[in-house]
Amino acid sequence: MSSLEAVWVQPYERPGAAVVTGVFDILHVGHVRYLGEVAARGLPLVVGVEDDPRVRAWKGPSRPFNPSAERAEVLAALRFVAGVFIVTGPPEAHGPEDYIDLLAPMHPGALAHTAGDPHAGARAAAAAILGAECWELSALPDRSTTRIVNAAGKG
């Protein structure tokens, strides 16, 4: 049994999608451009949203600002998103074997992540074992939920 599970919000059951996972707490232009760039590569885009306990463990007790179900709903409303699921499981589950267990049933065509992702190596290893491409895209500089929150606190 996998340590991570996908709880589908907007199901997508065909193989070959590009899969992205993340927090997507306060959706901003960096997220939209990143997801749009992944979708523009030609594969259907499926997005995994990290659940609230995982986010709290990584980012602290005040996060996320929006619950996972609402974050998933917002992402599902984007025209270029084909499917959305919520990633559930222990916060420490982010190794290659965890991504393989989570994503193997989806038969992804690609796994995408931003440059600087602390789990990029695990994602790349999982992609190789799953027979999927691994896409590393640049993040939009100075665009992050943390930056937005910090700027709001100063204004």
N, C-alpha and C positions, 0 to 999 in steps of 0.2 A: 504494500500500500504506500502511496506517495505521501511525503510530508507536506506537499503543497497540493491544493486542489483549485480547480476552476469552477466558479459558480456563475453560470451564464446569465447575463442580463439581456443581451441581444444576441441570440445564438447565430453561429456561423459554422456550418458543418462540412464544407467542402475543403479538400486538402489544397495546400499550396499557398496559403495566405502569408503575408508578412505580419509578424507578431511583434508588438511593442508592449512592454510592461513599465509601469511607473506609478507615481503617486497622483499627479494631476490634480493637486489640491485646489488652487485658484487658477482656473484655466486662463492663460494669457497668450499673447501673440507668439512667444517662443514655442509654446506647446503646439499652437495651430500651425505654425510654419514647419516645425519638425514633423508633425504627423502628416501634413500635406506633402512634404518632400518624400516621406516613406511611401505614401499612397501613389505619388507621381511616378514611382519606379515600376508601376504596372501590375503589382499583385494586390489582391484585396487586402485591406488593412483590418487587422483584428487587434484590439487594445485590451490589455490586462491592467486592471486597477488594483493597487495594493490595498488590502483591507485595513480598517482602522487600528486594530491592535499592532499590526506590523509597522504601520507608520508611526504610532506613538513610541514604539520601542526604538525606532531609528532617529526620530526627529524631536522627541520629547513629549511631555504630557499635554501640552497645549495644541498639539497637532494630531490629526488633521483638523482644519477649520470646517471642512464639509465632510459629511459621512460618505462612506464608499458608495452606497447606493445612489446618492445624488451625483457624485463625481462621475459614476458610470452612466447615469442618465444624460448628463450634459455631453459626454463624449459620444454617446449613441446618437445624439441629435446632429452631429457633424455629418455633412453630406458624403464625405469620403471615408467614413468609418463603416465597415461591413459587419463587424461583430464586436461585442464587449463582454468581458468576463471579469469577475472579482477574484483576485488571488488571495486565498486563505491558507493559513498555516503558521508554524512557528517563525518568529522574526529571524532566527539564525539560519533558516533554510534558504540559502541563496547560492549554493554550490552547483557545479555542472549537473550532478545527479538529480538535484531538485528541479532544475529547469527541464531536464530530460523527462522526468516523471510527469511534470505538469504539462509539457507541450507535446509529447509523443502522440497522444490521442488526436491532436489537431493536425498532424502531418504538415508542419509549416514549410513554406518554401524559403522563408528568410526570417531571421531574428535581427531586429534593429535596436540600436542603442546610441546614446550620445557619447561623443568623445569625453573622456574623463569619468565615465561611469565606473564606480568602484567595483562593480561586478562584471565588467566587460570581459575579463578572461574566462569567467564561468560561462557567460553567454556564448562566447566564441567556441569554447570546448563543447558545449551542448549542441550548438548549431552543427559542428563538424560531425558529431555522432548521429545527429538526426538527419544528416544529409541535406541540411538547409544552408543557404548562404548566410553570412554574417555581415551586416551592414553597420558601419560606424559613421554617424553623421555629426557634423559640427553643431554645437549648441549656439543659440543666438546670444552673443555677449550681453551681459547686464540684464538678462531677462530670466527671472526666476521668482518663484513664490516667496522665497526668503527675502529677496531684494524688495519686492513689493511690500511685504509686511514691515520690513525695517524702515522703508521710506515712509510708510503710513504712520509709523510710530513717532517719526521725527517731524511730521507735518502738522 
